Every structure is written in C-alpha cells, then in structure tokens.
Amino acid sequence: MTHTPSQAAIGIGELASRTHCKPETVRYYEKIGLLPAAPRNEGNQRRYSEATVQRLMFIRHARDFGFSVEAVRELLDMADHPSQPCDQVDQLARRHLAEVESRIQRLMVLRDELKRTVAQCDGDSVAQCRIIEVLSDHRLCSHDAAHGGAEALR
C-alpha cells in the first residue's frame, strides 16, 4: 500500500489522539458503520486517511452536541450528499433542539425540588434526615409528577 505524503495513512493510536477519542470507540464506530472499515497494512494494523480523521471529528462533535448515534448516522448520510437541500438537516436539528429544551425544563424542576429538599434537612441524624424522608415518600415533594431525573440526565 503506497501513500503520497498528503494521503499518508495513520494508525488507530494517532487517529484516537487527534480526535480525542479512545481506540475502542474508533473500532465501535467502524463496527456499527459510522466509519468505513479501515484498510490494513502488511502487519494487519488498521490504517486511516485524513478523510477518516475529518469524519470522526464530525461524529465526535455531533455526539458532543448530544445527537444520538442514529441521528449522527442520518447527518453523515446527508453530509455525504452535499448538493442536496439541507431541510432534512434543519428538521433533525430542530427536533433535537426541542428535546434538549424539554430536558432542560425537566432538569430545572429537578433542581428546584432538590434545593427545597436539601434546605429542609437540618443535618442532625439519618433517622431525622429530610432528604431520606422525601426520597422514601413522593407525597412529600412539592409536585405530583415524577421528577424525570434519570430521564432528564440522558
């Protein structure tokens, strides 16, 4: 396999380092098809091109924005067809924004409930701990709905 200097292939360690990604994550993205299968050298080591570096940086940035793996797959597909109109990209991003805003609202409710509960705890003993008491009996919360804490954090 011969590469010109501008197309020199790099190993998984350098790819991981340049994209702030673990090698296991690179292999996972290959396995699920977000990254193309890497060609291998004579020693059977994966070799990556600059295009793969850029693709992985795109994936990482999209994941940092909170897009799901499936949404990233859709975004990559759209990015691979640059002459297409971007209305589908816009729709996907707007849906994600609505989900983020909803999550923020749930987190704000959760924060307020936690603040209220913590403020009511006098720190005396666990037997009289208001936090334990509230966690044991949802009726002691200021609202009836579930807090959605675990869901809001996803």
C-alpha positions, 0 to 999 in steps of 0.5 A, a space after each residue: 500500500 503506497 501513500 503520497 505524503 498528503 494521503 499518508 495513512 495513520 494508525 488507530 493510536 494517532 487517529 484516537 489522539 487527534 480526535 480525542 477519542 479512545 481506540 475502542 470507540 474508533 473500532 465501535 464506530 467502524 463496527 456499527 458503520 459510522 466509519 468505513 472499515 479501515 484498510 490494513 497494512 502488511 502487519 494487519 494494523 488498521 490504517 486511516 486517511 485524513 478523510 477518516 480523521 475529518 469524519 470522526 471529528 464530525 461524529 465526535 462533535 455531533 455526539 458532543 452536541 448530544 445527537 444520538 448515534 442514529 441521528 449522527 448516522 442520518 447527518 453523515 448520510 446527508 453530509 455525504 450528499 452535499 448538493 442536496 437541500 439541507 431541510 432534512 438537516 434543519 428538521 433533525 436539528 430542530 427536533 433535537 433542539 426541542 428535546 434538549 429544551 424539554 430536558 432542560 425544563 425537566 432538569 430545572 424542576 429537578 433542581 428546584 425540588 432538590 434545593 427545597 429538599 436539601 434546605 429542609 434537612 437540618 443535618 442532625 441524624 439519618 433517622 431525622 434526615 429530610 432528604 431520606 424522608 422525601 426520597 422514601 415518600 413522593 407525597 412529600 415533594 412539592 409536585 405530583 409528577 415524577 421528577 424525570 431525573 434519570 430521564 432528564 440526565 440522558 
